[in-house]
Amino acid sequence: MGRARTITRRAFLISSAAVMGGVAFGTYAVKRPHDNPLAQGLGDGEATFNPFVKITDSEITLIVPHADTGQGVQSAQALLIAEELDVDPNAVTLSFGQPSAAYYNTGFAADGVPFQAFDKSLAAETMRSIAGGAIKVIGLQGTGGSTSMPDQYVKLRSAGAVARETLKLAASQQSGVPVASLKTENGAVILPDGTSLPYTALAAAAADIEPVADVPLRDPSTWRLIGKDVMRVDIPAKSTGTERYGIDVQLDGMVHAAARLSPRRSPAASHNDTAARGMRGVSDVLPVTHGFAVIADNTWRAMQGALALDIDWEPAPYPAEQDAHWAEVAASFVPERLDAEWRADGDVEAALEGATLVEAEYRAPYVAHQPLEPLSAVIRADDTGAEVWAGHQVPRFVQSKVAAIVGCAAEDVIFHNQMTGGSFGHRLEFDNITVAAEIAAQMRGTPVKLTFSREEDFAQDYPRHIGMSRSVGVVNDGKVDGWSLDIASPSVLGSQGGRLGAPMPGPDMQIPAGAWNMPYAIPNLRVRAYRVPELAPVSSWRSVGASSAGFFAESFLDELIHAAGADPLEERLRLINNDVHRKVLEAVGDMSNWGSALPEGSGRGVALVESFGVPCAQVVEVTMTGDGIKLNRAFVAADVGQIIDPVNLDAQLSGGCIWGLGHAMNSEITYSDGMAEQENFYVHDAMRMHQCPVIETRALENGADIKGAGEPGVPPAAPALSNAIFAATGTRLREMPFHNHIDFA
């Protein structure tokens, strides 16, 4: 298979997107704005200018529709509006709003097309535009893929600017002062004589004015908030324990529920609920899909009742033992399971012919999401609709899922999105929502609070997909010359899509993400993805495919560079094919003082992985001690195009590095008897505090487009660590978690 196959795949995807974005919907549909959801039910004297700003005589409300799962995006969205609106983000009300097509996320378009992020060709830009148009038309609202800032950067600034200029026009009409003589600051229009007209006092007048259109955005030189060191709006509440999460929701008359669902995702063969029904506080046991729910007067008693259920489960619809999962992956490197050839540079077969080959196989296990806040949901249903309180990343799907169970229209489901204590992709799934809805449908009129125990949360998780790579490479004259990289895994998008009723039969770009788009001009390079038939159902995990494929690619590249006798950083710099990635790699080399002497038994490893359009490079320094490998320091450099919140960006890059390191060291999910063997943190350990290295970050702004930072800090961590361990010990680690092969101090 050569270049023709690759081009054909791209042509197929482009034509498919064209049908979605153009032919199926039409240009008018793409350009037409969605209705403003805030305009519905406005009271007298209340003004809204767009879907993101609402002002009454007593309150300014900013709608920040992307879900905050701890990544700080609520605060970042508020900064964007506040910068143009001239308000203090801490002095206004922030709301996630009701789900609406008006909050469509075109950020998904950039990483959903098969072109490298720095490819600005006509074909690439056309396809991105088409994909974005399709997303707008269908009103795809969602948080994920590090898309919040790319999606909202212009939208929210424009929303604030339009509101500001409309309020100035209202003040002008009220005062008789020309708009050009007015200015705004701190939530008020300021007249030339210094008189301050609060926005809230202008709401009634502004409500009768058509919002001002085509407002130019402020020049970055005037910014007060964007790019400045500011405190996130959620920090005070989180620091004082007063933040309210989904799990904290309380309603009058609420009952508590705990679920006992099949750990094999199969029906119950038989069950006995006598013991549970006789327990203190338990009022009922109800059937739900693949299990039962215990209703009680508090969460603890509901959970104890669930544990008392005696249930025999049917066999799992996937292999019962972990070895069989690996065997299926290993058997998938065959032509009939080829998902796509994503890279075909040069002539790989000719380069490998007759050469001394470097070969290796790498593995990445299933890994759980394990957010600190377990899944929960509160739902009240009646004959007219339902009301839902939960934290979720795709709210319109929550509405449709609940509506289907309760038996109402999706628009009759009111959804109150909540702050969440972590997700990492976990809250893209719906088990807590659908089970709570099934219970509420059987207890109409009564609010039901479902809380998963930690063990149930692990048992019902859809983990990161299992994966394997096989690489063959060749070096010549001290340089990397040829490389064939094959990656096999189940399709995470196919698995997720199947649960949404939209399976993905075509190529899944997440199988080779972080590998096919590696920014290296290797003369002969081929990257192929093989689709493993679905095993255990899987889901998006922080950085999705790049968390494993990036490990495969950057670790084996290190093997090739070692075989060539070259320096790991210098050879990568020689191979880099664009300036943005080069500067990131140069930055991390500078930060880590690459090339300087290290003590005996110490080593540095470097890795560069692009995910979600963000090149992120890391250097990890380790030392071999009597107690095992000690991580000393880690350096992280990334280019996000435009820094919105420098403090939070540092936190995201550092946190991503810690997440990637800890899971590479310690975490895996394995299956036995059709069930995940790991059921809590103590057997699915991340990084302990004493293991955490000192981390230094540096953010660059050379990229042409603004990008998100929630995930790109994860993928380079594992290969940088494994490469550092090799440099220090001579031991090459090709399978995560590393603690199965070495000890960590």
C-alpha positions in Angstrom: 0.0 0.0 0.0 1.4 3.3 -1.0 0.5 7.0 -1.2 -2.5 6.3 -3.3 -4.2 4.4 -0.5 -3.6 7.3 1.9 -4.9 9.9 -0.5 -7.9 7.8 -1.3 -8.8 7.6 2.4 -8.5 11.4 2.8 -10.6 11.9 -0.3 -13.3 9.7 1.2 -13.3 11.6 4.4 -13.3 15.0 2.7 -16.2 14.0 0.4 -18.1 12.6 3.4 -17.7 15.8 5.3 -18.7 17.8 2.2 -21.9 15.9 2.0 -22.6 16.6 5.7 -21.6 20.3 5.6 -22.8 21.3 2.2 -25.1 19.1 0.3 -27.1 17.7 3.2 -27.7 21.0 5.0 -27.0 23.7 2.4 -25.1 27.0 2.7 -28.0 28.8 4.2 -28.3 26.3 7.0 -24.6 26.6 7.8 -24.7 30.4 8.0 -28.0 30.7 9.8 -27.5 31.5 13.5 -29.2 29.3 16.1 -32.0 30.9 18.3 -30.8 32.6 21.5 -31.9 30.3 24.3 -31.7 33.2 26.8 -34.4 35.1 24.9 -37.0 32.5 26.0 -38.9 33.7 29.1 -37.2 37.0 29.6 -38.9 39.2 32.2 -39.7 42.9 31.8 -36.5 44.9 31.8 -34.3 41.9 31.3 -31.8 42.1 28.4 -29.9 39.5 26.4 -27.7 40.3 23.5 -26.6 36.8 22.5 -26.6 33.3 24.0 -23.8 34.2 26.4 -24.8 37.4 28.2 -28.0 38.3 30.2 -28.5 41.4 32.4 -31.3 42.2 34.7 -31.8 45.2 37.1 -29.9 43.2 39.8 -27.6 40.8 38.1 -25.1 40.2 35.3 -25.1 36.5 34.2 -22.5 35.1 31.8 -23.2 31.7 30.2 -20.0 29.6 30.1 -21.4 26.5 28.3 -18.3 24.2 28.4 -18.4 21.8 31.3 -15.8 22.4 34.1 -14.3 19.1 35.2 -11.6 20.7 37.2 -9.6 22.0 34.2 -10.5 25.6 35.0 -12.5 26.2 31.8 -15.3 27.9 33.6 -12.9 30.6 34.7 -11.2 30.9 31.3 -14.5 31.3 29.5 -15.5 34.0 31.9 -12.2 35.8 31.3 -12.9 36.0 27.5 -16.3 37.6 28.0 -15.2 39.8 30.8 -12.3 41.2 28.8 -14.6 42.7 26.3 -17.6 43.4 28.5 -15.5 45.2 31.1 -16.7 43.3 34.1 -15.0 41.6 37.0 -15.4 37.8 36.5 -15.7 37.5 40.3 -18.5 40.0 40.5 -20.9 38.3 38.1 -23.0 35.1 38.1 -21.6 32.3 36.0 -23.9 29.6 34.6 -23.4 26.6 32.4 -26.8 27.5 30.9 -29.4 25.1 29.5 -28.3 22.8 26.7 -28.7 24.4 23.3 -27.6 24.1 19.7 -26.4 27.7 20.1 -23.5 26.3 22.1 -22.2 24.2 19.3 -18.5 23.4 19.5 -16.6 23.9 16.2 -13.4 23.2 18.1 -14.0 19.5 17.3 -13.5 20.2 13.6 -9.7 20.8 13.8 -8.7 17.5 15.3 -11.4 15.5 13.4 -9.8 15.8 10.0 -6.8 13.8 8.7 -4.4 16.7 8.3 -1.5 17.7 10.5 -2.2 20.8 12.7 0.4 22.9 10.9 -1.0 22.0 7.4 -2.7 25.1 6.1 -3.2 23.9 2.6 -6.4 24.6 0.7 -7.6 21.0 1.2 -6.9 21.0 4.9 -8.6 24.4 5.5 -11.6 23.4 3.3 -12.2 20.3 5.2 -11.9 22.0 8.6 -14.4 24.6 7.4 -16.8 21.9 6.1 -16.5 19.9 9.4 -17.1 23.0 11.4 -20.2 23.8 9.3 -21.6 20.4 9.9 -21.0 20.7 13.7 -22.8 24.0 13.7 -25.8 22.8 11.8 -26.4 19.8 14.0 -25.7 21.8 17.2 -23.1 19.5 18.6 -22.5 20.8 22.1 -19.7 19.1 24.0 -16.6 19.5 26.1 -13.5 17.5 25.4 -10.6 17.1 23.1 -9.0 20.2 24.5 -11.4 22.2 22.3 -13.0 24.7 24.8 -10.6 27.6 24.1 -10.3 27.0 20.4 -14.1 27.0 20.2 -14.8 29.9 22.5 -11.9 32.3 22.0 -13.6 34.5 19.4 -17.2 33.6 20.2 -17.1 34.7 23.8 -15.0 37.8 23.2 -17.5 38.8 20.5 -20.4 38.2 22.8 -18.9 40.5 25.4 -18.1 43.2 22.8 -21.6 43.1 21.4 -23.1 43.4 24.9 -20.7 46.3 25.8 -21.5 48.3 22.7 -25.2 47.8 23.0 -25.2 49.0 26.6 -23.2 52.0 25.5 -25.9 52.7 22.9 -28.5 52.4 25.6 -26.6 54.8 27.8 -26.2 57.3 24.8 -29.9 57.3 24.1 -30.7 57.8 27.8 -28.1 60.5 28.4 -27.9 62.2 25.1 -24.1 61.8 25.0 -22.7 60.4 21.8 -21.5 56.8 21.9 -18.0 57.8 20.9 -17.7 59.9 24.1 -18.6 57.0 26.3 -16.4 54.3 27.9 -16.9 51.3 30.1 -15.2 49.9 33.1 -16.1 47.6 36.0 -19.6 46.8 34.8 -20.7 50.3 34.0 -20.9 52.9 31.2 -18.9 56.0 32.1 -20.0 59.4 30.9 -17.5 62.2 30.2 -18.3 63.9 33.5 -17.5 60.7 35.4 -21.1 59.7 36.0 -21.3 55.9 36.2 -24.3 54.1 34.8 -24.2 50.5 36.0 -25.1 47.9 33.3 -27.9 46.6 35.6 -29.5 50.1 35.5 -29.3 50.1 31.7 -30.8 46.6 31.2 -34.4 47.8 30.6 -33.3 50.3 28.0 -30.9 47.8 26.3 -33.7 45.3 26.1 -35.5 47.4 23.5 -32.4 47.9 21.3 -31.3 45.6 18.5 -27.9 44.3 19.5 -25.0 46.2 17.8 -23.5 44.0 15.1 -19.9 43.7 13.7 -18.1 45.0 16.8 -14.3 44.9 16.4 -12.5 43.1 19.1 -10.0 44.9 21.3 -6.3 44.9 20.5 -4.3 42.5 22.7 -2.2 45.5 23.9 -5.3 46.7 25.8 -6.1 43.5 27.6 -6.6 43.5 31.4 -7.3 39.8 31.9 -6.4 37.6 29.0 -2.8 36.5 29.2 -2.4 38.0 32.7 -1.7 36.2 36.0 -5.2 36.1 37.5 -6.8 33.8 40.0 -9.4 31.3 38.8 -12.9 32.2 39.9 -13.4 28.8 41.5 -10.2 28.8 43.6 -11.7 30.6 46.7 -14.6 28.1 46.9 -12.4 25.1 46.3 -9.8 26.3 48.8 -12.4 26.8 51.5 -14.5 23.6 50.9 -17.6 25.5 49.8 -17.6 24.5 46.1 -20.7 22.6 45.3 -20.3 19.6 43.0 -22.9 17.3 41.4 -22.5 14.8 44.3 -23.5 17.6 46.7 -27.0 18.3 45.2 -29.8 18.0 47.8 -33.5 18.4 47.0 -36.5 18.3 49.4 -38.2 14.9 49.5 -35.2 13.2 47.8 -34.5 9.5 48.1 -31.1 7.9 47.8 -30.2 5.1 45.4 -27.2 2.9 44.8 -26.7 0.6 41.9 -25.5 -2.9 41.6 -24.8 -3.4 37.9 -23.2 -6.3 36.1 -19.4 -6.1 36.3 -19.5 -8.1 33.0 -22.0 -5.7 31.3 -24.4 -8.6 31.0 -27.9 -9.4 32.3 -28.6 -11.1 35.6 -29.1 -14.8 35.4 -30.8 -14.8 38.8 -31.0 -12.7 41.9 -32.3 -12.6 45.5 -33.0 -9.3 47.2 -34.5 -10.6 50.4 -31.5 -9.6 52.6 -31.3 -6.1 51.1 -35.0 -5.4 51.5 -34.8 -6.3 55.2 -32.0 -3.8 56.0 -32.5 -0.6 57.9 -33.4 2.4 55.8 -34.0 0.4 52.6 -37.4 1.0 51.1 -37.3 -0.8 47.7 -35.2 -2.7 45.2 -35.9 -1.8 41.5 -34.7 -3.4 38.3 -32.6 -1.4 35.9 -30.7 -2.3 32.8 -28.1 -5.0 33.6 -28.7 -4.8 37.3 -30.7 -3.4 40.3 -31.0 -0.2 42.3 -31.5 -0.1 46.0 -33.6 2.8 47.4 -32.9 4.0 50.9 -33.0 7.0 53.2 -29.3 7.8 52.8 -26.5 7.0 50.4 -24.6 4.7 52.8 -27.6 2.5 53.5 -28.4 2.3 49.8 -24.8 1.2 49.1 -24.9 -1.4 51.9 -28.2 -2.7 50.5 -26.7 -3.0 47.1 -23.9 -5.1 48.5 -26.4 -7.4 50.1 -28.0 -8.3 46.8 -27.3 -11.9 45.8 -26.9 -11.9 42.0 -25.5 -14.3 39.4 -24.5 -12.6 36.2 -24.5 -13.9 32.7 -21.1 -14.3 31.0 -19.4 -11.2 29.5 -19.9 -10.4 25.8 -16.1 -10.1 25.5 -13.2 -12.5 26.4 -13.2 -13.4 30.0 -9.4 -13.4 30.6 -6.8 -10.7 30.0 -4.5 -12.9 28.0 -7.3 -13.4 25.4 -7.6 -9.7 25.0 -3.9 -9.4 24.2 -4.1 -12.3 21.9 -6.8 -10.6 19.9 -4.8 -7.5 19.6 -1.7 -9.4 18.5 -3.8 -11.2 15.9 -5.0 -8.0 14.3 -1.8 -7.0 12.4 -3.3 -8.5 9.2 -4.5 -6.9 5.9 -8.2 -7.5 6.5 -8.0 -5.5 9.8 -6.1 -2.6 8.3 -8.1 0.5 9.3 -6.1 3.0 7.4 -2.6 3.9 6.2 -2.0 7.3 7.7 1.5 8.0 6.6 3.4 6.8 3.5 6.6 8.9 3.0 9.3 7.7 0.7 9.7 4.0 0.0 9.8 2.1 3.3 10.0 -1.4 1.8 13.1 -0.4 -0.3 14.7 1.2 2.8 14.3 -1.9 4.9 15.3 -4.4 2.2 18.6 -6.0 3.1 19.3 -3.7 6.0 20.2 -4.4 9.6 16.8 -3.9 11.2 15.8 -2.5 14.6 12.6 -4.1 15.7 10.4 -3.8 18.8 6.9 -4.4 20.1 5.2 -2.1 22.6 2.1 -2.4 24.7 -0.3 -0.1 26.5 -3.0 -1.5 28.8 -6.5 -0.7 29.6 -6.5 2.2 32.2 -9.4 3.5 34.3 -10.5 7.2 34.4 -10.7 7.2 38.3 -11.9 10.8 38.9 -12.0 11.7 42.6 -15.7 12.4 42.5 -17.6 9.2 41.7 -20.5 9.3 39.3 -23.8 10.6 40.5 -27.0 12.1 39.3 -30.2 13.6 40.7 -33.3 13.2 38.5 -37.0 14.1 39.1 -39.4 12.8 36.5 -43.1 13.2 36.1 -45.7 12.9 33.3 -44.6 16.2 31.6 -40.8 15.8 31.6 -37.8 15.5 33.8 -35.2 17.6 35.6 -31.6 16.5 35.9 -28.7 17.6 38.1 -25.4 16.1 37.2 -22.0 17.0 35.8 -21.6 16.0 32.2 -19.6 16.9 29.0 -22.3 16.4 26.4 -25.5 17.9 27.8 -27.8 17.6 24.8 -27.2 13.9 24.8 -28.2 13.8 28.5 -31.5 15.4 27.5 -32.1 12.8 24.7 -31.1 9.9 26.9 -33.4 10.9 29.7 -36.2 11.8 27.4 -36.1 8.3 25.8 -36.4 6.6 29.2 -38.9 8.9 30.8 -41.1 9.1 27.7 -41.0 12.8 26.8 -39.5 15.2 24.3 -35.9 16.2 24.8 -36.8 19.8 25.2 -38.9 18.8 28.2 -35.8 17.7 30.0 -34.3 20.5 32.1 -30.6 19.9 32.7 -28.6 21.7 35.4 -25.0 21.0 34.6 -22.8 20.9 37.7 -19.2 21.4 38.6 -17.4 18.1 38.7 -14.5 16.7 40.6 -12.6 15.3 37.7 -13.5 13.4 34.5 -10.6 12.7 32.2 -13.3 11.5 29.8 -15.4 9.6 32.3 -18.3 12.1 32.1 -18.6 11.5 28.4 -20.5 8.3 29.3 -24.1 8.0 30.6 -24.5 5.0 32.9 -25.2 7.2 35.9 -27.6 9.3 33.9 -29.6 6.4 32.4 -29.7 4.3 35.6 -30.9 7.3 37.6 -33.5 8.0 34.9 -34.7 4.4 35.0 -35.2 4.7 38.7 -36.9 8.1 38.5 -39.3 6.8 35.8 -40.4 4.2 38.3 -40.8 6.7 41.1 -42.4 9.6 39.3 -42.7 12.8 41.3 -39.9 11.8 43.7 -36.4 13.2 43.3 -33.9 10.4 43.1 -30.2 10.8 43.9 -28.1 8.0 42.5 -24.5 7.7 43.8 -22.0 5.1 42.6 -19.7 3.6 45.2 -16.1 3.8 44.3 -16.1 0.1 43.5 -19.1 0.4 41.2 -17.5 3.4 39.6 -14.5 1.3 38.7 -16.5 -1.7 37.7 -18.7 0.3 35.3 -15.9 2.4 33.8 -15.2 2.4 30.1 -11.4 2.4 30.2 -8.7 3.6 27.9 -8.4 1.3 24.9 -5.8 -1.5 25.0 -3.1 -1.2 22.3 0.0 -2.6 20.8 2.6 -1.5 18.2 5.1 -3.3 16.0 8.0 -1.3 14.6 10.8 -2.0 12.2 13.4 0.6 11.4 16.7 1.2 9.9 19.5 3.7 10.4 22.2 4.9 8.0 25.3 7.0 8.5 24.3 7.9 12.1 20.8 9.0 11.1 17.3 7.6 11.2 16.5 6.6 7.6 13.4 4.3 7.6 10.6 3.2 9.8 7.5 1.1 9.5 5.1 1.7 12.5 2.0 -0.5 12.8 -0.5 0.1 15.7 -3.4 -2.1 16.6 -6.2 -1.3 19.0 -10.0 -1.4 19.3 -11.7 1.8 18.0 -12.5 4.1 20.9 -14.7 6.2 18.7 -16.4 3.2 17.4 -17.1 1.9 20.9 -18.4 5.3 22.1 -20.4 5.9 19.0 -22.0 2.5 19.3 -23.4 3.5 22.7 -24.7 6.7 21.2 -26.4 4.9 18.3 -23.8 6.2 15.9 -21.1 3.5 15.3 -18.1 4.5 13.3 -17.4 2.1 10.5 -14.6 4.2 8.9 -11.1 5.0 9.9 -10.5 6.0 13.5 -7.8 8.6 13.7 -7.5 8.0 17.5 -5.8 4.6 16.9 -2.6 6.2 15.6 -3.1 9.7 17.2 0.3 11.1 18.3 2.1 8.8 15.9 0.8 9.4 12.4 1.1 13.1 12.9 4.6 13.0 14.3 6.5 16.1 13.1 9.5 14.3 11.6 10.8 14.3 8.1 12.1 10.8 8.2 13.0 9.9 4.6 11.0 6.6 4.6 8.2 6.5 7.1 5.0 4.5 7.1 2.3 4.5 9.8 -0.6 2.0 9.6 -3.5 1.5 12.0 -5.2 -1.9 12.5 -8.7 -2.1 14.0 -9.1 -4.8 16.7 -12.6 -6.2 16.9 -14.3 -4.7 20.0 -13.2 -6.3 23.2 -14.2 -4.7 26.6 -16.0 -1.5 25.8 -13.7 1.5 25.9 -14.0 5.3 26.0 -12.0 8.5 25.6 -9.3 8.8 28.3 -7.3 12.0 28.8 -5.5 12.6 25.4 -7.2 9.5 24.0 -5.1 7.7 21.4 -2.0 9.9 21.8 -1.6 8.6 25.4 -0.6 5.2 24.0 0.4 5.8 20.4 2.7 8.7 21.5 4.4 6.2 23.8 4.9 3.7 21.0 6.3 6.3 18.6 8.6 8.3 20.8 10.0 5.3 22.6 10.9 3.4 19.4 12.3 6.6 17.8 14.6 6.7 20.8 15.6 3.1 20.0 16.4 4.1 16.4 18.4 7.1 17.5 20.4 5.0 20.0 21.1 2.5 17.2 22.3 5.3 15.0 24.6 6.5 17.8 23.1 10.0 17.7 22.0 12.3 20.4 18.2 11.9 21.2 17.5 15.6 21.2 19.8 16.6 18.3 18.5 13.9 16.0 14.9 14.9 16.7 15.8 18.5 15.9 17.4 17.4 12.7 14.3 15.5 11.7 11.8 18.2 12.7 9.8 19.4 9.7 8.4 22.8 10.9 9.4 25.7 13.1 6.7 25.6 15.7 7.6 22.1 16.8 11.3 22.8 16.5 11.0 25.8 18.9 9.1 23.7 21.4 11.8 21.0 21.3 14.5 23.6 21.6 12.8 25.2 24.6 12.7 21.9 26.5 16.3 21.3 25.7 17.2 24.7 27.0 15.1 24.3 30.2 16.7 21.0 31.0 20.2 22.0 30.2 20.3 19.1 27.8 23.8 17.7 27.3 25.2 18.8 30.7 26.8 16.1 32.9 24.6 14.1 35.3 25.7 12.0 38.3 26.4 8.3 37.8 23.3 6.2 37.5 21.2 9.2 36.3 19.7 9.8 32.9 17.6 12.1 30.8 14.8 11.2 28.4 13.1 13.4 25.9 9.9 13.0 23.9 7.8 15.2 21.6 4.1 14.4 20.9 1.5 16.5 19.2 -2.0 16.0 20.4 -5.1 18.1 19.6 -2.9 20.4 17.6 -0.5 21.2 20.4 3.2 20.2 20.2 4.3 19.3 23.7 7.9 18.2 24.5 9.1 16.9 27.8 12.4 16.0 29.4 12.5 13.7 32.5 15.5 13.2 34.7 15.8 10.1 36.8 18.3 8.4 39.1 18.7 4.8 40.0 18.7 4.4 43.8 18.8 1.4 46.1 15.0 1.7 46.4 14.4 1.9 42.7 14.0 4.7 40.1 13.6 8.2 41.5 12.1 10.9 39.3 14.1 14.1 40.0 12.9 16.7 37.6 10.6 17.1 34.6 10.5 19.9 32.0 7.4 20.6 29.9 7.2 23.0 26.9 4.2 23.4 24.7 2.8 25.8 22.1 -0.8 26.7 22.5 -0.9 29.6 20.0 -2.3 32.1 22.5 -2.1 32.0 26.3 -5.3 33.0 28.0 -4.6 32.1 31.6 -0.9 31.6 32.3 -1.4 30.3 35.8 -3.9 27.8 34.8 -1.9 26.8 31.7 1.0 26.0 34.0 -1.3 23.9 36.1 -2.7 22.0 33.1 0.7 21.2 31.7 2.1 20.2 35.1 -1.0 18.2 35.9 -0.9 16.5 32.5 2.7 15.5 33.1 1.9 14.1 36.5 -1.1 12.2 35.1 0.9 10.7 32.3 3.9 9.8 34.5 1.8 8.3 37.3 -0.3 6.1 35.0 2.7 5.0 33.0 4.4 3.9 36.2 1.6 2.3 38.1 -1.8 1.9 36.5 -3.6 -0.8 34.5 -7.0 -2.5 34.3 -7.0 -6.3 33.7 -9.9 -8.7 33.2 -10.5 -12.0 34.9 -13.8 -14.0 34.7 -15.1 -11.1 32.5 -14.6 -8.5 35.3 -12.1 -5.7 35.9 -9.8 -6.9 38.7 -9.0 -3.4 39.9 -11.8 -1.8 41.9 -10.3 1.1 43.8 -7.4 3.5 43.9 -5.2 1.3 46.0 -5.0 -1.3 43.2 -5.0 1.3 40.4 -2.4 3.6 41.8 -1.3 6.8 40.2 1.7 8.8 41.4 2.4 9.2 45.1 3.4 12.6 46.3 6.9 11.5 47.2 7.4 10.2 43.7 6.5 13.4 42.0 9.4 15.3 40.4 10.0 19.0 40.4 8.2 20.2 37.3 9.0 23.3 35.2 6.8 24.5 32.4 7.2 26.9 29.5 4.4 28.0 27.2 5.1 29.3 23.7 2.9 31.3 21.3 4.3 30.7 17.8 1.4 28.6 16.5 -1.1 30.2 14.1 -4.2 29.0 16.0 -5.3 29.1 19.6 -5.3 25.6 21.2 -6.4 23.9 24.4 -4.1 22.6 27.1 -6.2 20.1 29.1 -4.7 17.0 27.4 -1.4 17.7 25.5 0.7 17.5 28.7 -0.1 13.8 29.0 1.3 11.9 26.0 5.0 12.8 26.1 5.3 11.8 29.8 5.5 8.1 29.4 8.1 8.0 26.6 10.2 10.7 28.2 10.2 8.6 31.4 11.0 5.3 29.6 13.7 7.0 27.6 15.2 8.4 30.8 15.2 5.1 32.5 17.0 3.6 29.5 19.6 6.4 29.6 20.1 5.7 33.4 20.0 1.9 33.4 20.3 0.5 29.9 16.9 -1.1 30.4 14.4 -0.5 27.7 10.7 -0.5 28.9 8.3 -1.4 26.2 5.1 -2.1 28.2 3.1 0.0 30.6 2.7 0.0 33.6 6.5 0.2 34.2 6.2 -1.0 37.8 5.6 -4.5 36.4 9.3 -4.5 35.3 11.1 -2.1 37.7 10.7 -0.5 41.1 10.2 3.2 41.8 11.6 4.9 44.8 
